[in-house]
């Protein structure tokens, strides 16, 4: 990505700023999107961010005697196979 500087008249800047605020996005991201569309280019792939991973740590589990399972996962897996149905 290349860095550049643009000079905008006040009304264009305010419109861009308002749109970015309404969408909860940076002004630079909105400007890139508008320029890309105006130039007829395909949109760039969106980079994943923190908001894309809100599900992490959203659940809870019963860890039992093997707590913390995050450290003893091999033992927990072996125990789960031992209590499973035979082939």
C-alpha positions in Angstrom: 0.0 0.0 0.0 1.3 3.5 -0.9 0.8 6.6 1.3 -0.4 9.7 -0.4 -1.8 13.1 0.6 -4.9 14.6 -0.8 -6.3 18.2 -0.5 -10.1 18.3 -0.3 -12.4 21.2 -0.2 -14.2 21.6 3.1 -17.6 20.2 2.0 -16.0 17.1 0.5 -14.0 16.5 3.6 -17.0 16.9 5.9 -19.1 14.5 3.7 -16.3 12.0 3.8 -15.8 12.4 7.6 -19.6 12.0 8.2 -19.8 8.9 6.1 -16.8 7.4 7.9 -18.3 8.2 11.3 -21.7 6.7 10.4 -20.0 3.5 9.2 -17.6 3.4 12.2 -14.6 3.3 9.9 -11.5 5.4 9.3 -11.7 8.2 6.8 -8.8 6.6 4.9 -10.7 3.3 4.5 -13.8 5.1 3.1 -11.7 7.2 0.8 -9.9 4.1 -0.6 -13.3 2.4 -1.2 -14.7 5.4 -3.0 -11.6 5.8 -5.2 -11.5 2.1 -6.0 -15.1 2.1 -7.1 -14.7 5.3 -9.1 -11.7 3.9 -10.9 -13.5 0.6 -11.7 -11.1 -1.6 -9.8 -12.1 -4.7 -7.9 -12.2 -4.1 -4.1 -9.1 -5.2 -2.2 -9.5 -8.2 0.1 -10.5 -7.0 3.6 -8.0 -7.6 6.3 -9.3 -9.4 9.4 -9.4 -7.4 12.6 -10.2 -7.8 16.2 -13.9 -7.4 15.6 -13.9 -10.5 13.4 -12.9 -12.7 16.4 -15.4 -11.6 19.0 -16.4 -15.3 19.4 -13.1 -16.2 20.9 -13.5 -17.1 24.6 -17.3 -16.7 24.3 -18.0 -20.2 25.6 -17.4 -22.2 28.7 -16.8 -25.8 29.4 -16.8 -28.3 32.2 -13.1 -29.2 32.5 -13.3 -31.6 35.5 -10.3 -33.3 37.0 -8.1 -32.5 34.0 -8.3 -28.7 34.4 -6.8 -26.7 32.8 -7.6 -28.7 29.6 -5.7 -26.0 27.7 -2.5 -27.5 29.2 -3.6 -31.1 29.6 -5.4 -31.6 26.2 -3.7 -34.8 25.3 -4.8 -36.4 28.6 -8.3 -35.1 28.1 -8.5 -36.5 24.6 -7.2 -39.9 25.7 -9.8 -40.0 28.5 -12.5 -39.1 26.0 -11.5 -42.0 23.7 -11.4 -44.4 26.7 -15.0 -43.5 27.6 -16.2 -43.6 24.0 -18.0 -46.5 22.2 -16.0 -49.5 21.0 -15.3 -49.8 17.3 
